[in-house]
Amino acid sequence: MRKRALVAVVTSILLTAMGMTAMAAKRIPRKPYPVRGVVNINTAPTSKLLLLPYVGRSRARAIVQYRARHKFTRPADLIRVKGIGHRTFVLIKAHVTVSGPTTIRRLKPAGARRRR
């Protein structure tokens, strides 16, 4: 009886560990679409902020909420926004500006074919 109970416990632990590994694999961030241009974080709409690499809906909303209370004076001020840390800022700083027009656009993937 004890042997069966032990086998059942060990089996359930292994199955749980395998499930956790599969769940962890799903959390790997995807490679963002390539973009060209810059986003003026003081004036850009949410739709343009979403084009920034590693910026999703919640981060874009957080940027808009932050700029409603504070003006961005330099791109590094993005670190003050909840959800954007130093690592994320380093990844997006080439596409961020605080003056001038928003010119960001998504590029076509390298292997994409044209439709006719």
C-alpha positions as CSV (number, residue, x, y, z in Angstrom):
1,M,0.0,0.0,0.0
2,R,2.8,2.4,0.9
3,K,4.6,1.6,-2.3
4,R,1.6,2.5,-4.4
5,A,1.1,5.8,-2.5
6,L,4.8,6.7,-3.0
7,V,4.6,5.9,-6.7
8,A,1.4,8.1,-7.0
9,V,3.1,11.0,-5.2
10,V,6.3,10.8,-7.3
11,T,4.3,10.6,-10.5
12,S,2.2,13.6,-9.6
13,I,5.3,15.6,-8.8
14,L,6.9,14.7,-12.1
15,L,3.8,15.5,-14.1
16,T,3.4,18.9,-12.3
17,A,7.1,19.7,-12.9
18,M,6.7,18.9,-16.6
19,G,3.6,21.1,-16.8
20,M,5.5,24.0,-15.1
21,T,8.2,23.6,-17.7
22,A,5.7,23.8,-20.5
23,M,4.1,26.9,-19.0
24,A,7.5,28.5,-18.5
25,A,8.3,27.9,-22.2
26,K,5.2,29.9,-23.2
27,R,6.4,32.9,-21.4
28,I,9.5,33.5,-23.6
29,P,9.0,36.8,-25.3
30,R,8.7,36.8,-29.0
31,K,11.1,38.6,-31.2
32,P,9.4,42.0,-32.0
33,Y,8.6,43.1,-35.5
34,P,11.3,45.3,-37.0
35,V,10.5,48.9,-37.0
36,R,12.0,52.1,-38.5
37,G,11.6,55.6,-37.2
38,V,11.0,57.2,-33.9
39,V,8.0,57.9,-31.6
40,N,7.5,61.2,-29.9
41,I,6.5,60.0,-26.4
42,N,4.9,63.4,-25.6
43,T,2.4,63.4,-28.5
44,A,2.1,59.9,-30.0
45,P,-1.2,58.1,-29.8
46,T,-1.4,54.7,-28.2
47,S,-1.5,53.0,-31.7
48,K,2.0,54.4,-32.5
49,L,3.3,53.5,-29.0
50,L,2.3,49.9,-29.6
51,L,4.7,49.7,-32.5
52,L,7.7,50.1,-30.1
53,P,9.5,46.8,-29.5
54,Y,8.5,45.2,-26.2
55,V,5.6,47.7,-25.6
56,G,2.2,46.2,-25.3
57,R,-1.2,47.6,-24.4
58,S,-0.5,48.0,-20.7
59,R,2.8,49.7,-21.2
60,A,1.4,52.0,-23.9
61,R,-1.5,53.0,-21.5
62,A,1.0,53.6,-18.7
63,I,3.0,56.0,-20.9
64,V,-0.1,57.9,-21.9
65,Q,-1.2,58.1,-18.2
66,Y,2.2,59.3,-17.1
67,R,2.4,62.0,-19.7
68,A,-1.0,63.3,-18.7
69,R,0.6,64.3,-15.4
70,H,4.2,64.9,-16.4
71,K,5.9,66.0,-19.5
72,F,8.8,63.9,-20.7
73,T,11.9,66.1,-20.9
74,R,14.3,63.4,-22.1
75,P,13.8,59.8,-23.4
76,A,15.3,58.3,-20.2
77,D,12.3,59.6,-18.3
78,L,10.5,56.5,-19.6
79,I,12.1,54.6,-16.8
80,R,9.8,56.4,-14.4
81,V,6.8,54.8,-16.1
82,K,5.4,51.7,-14.3
83,G,6.3,48.6,-16.3
84,I,9.3,50.1,-18.0
85,G,12.7,49.4,-16.4
86,H,16.2,50.0,-17.5
87,R,16.4,46.8,-19.5
88,T,13.3,47.7,-21.6
89,F,14.5,51.2,-22.0
90,V,17.8,50.1,-23.5
91,L,15.9,48.0,-26.0
92,I,13.6,50.8,-27.2
93,K,15.7,54.0,-26.7
94,A,16.8,54.1,-30.4
95,H,13.1,54.6,-31.3
96,V,12.1,57.2,-28.7
97,T,12.3,61.0,-28.9
98,V,10.7,63.8,-26.9
99,S,10.5,66.3,-29.8
100,G,9.6,66.3,-33.5
101,P,7.2,64.2,-35.4
102,T,6.4,60.5,-34.9
103,T,7.7,58.6,-37.9
104,I,7.7,55.0,-36.7
105,R,6.4,52.3,-39.0
106,R,6.6,48.5,-39.0
107,L,8.8,47.0,-41.7
108,K,7.9,43.9,-43.6
109,P,9.6,40.7,-42.4
110,A,12.7,39.8,-44.3
111,G,11.3,36.6,-45.8
112,A,7.9,38.0,-46.8
113,R,6.7,37.7,-50.4
114,R,4.7,40.2,-52.3
115,R,1.1,39.3,-53.2
116,R,0.0,39.9,-56.7
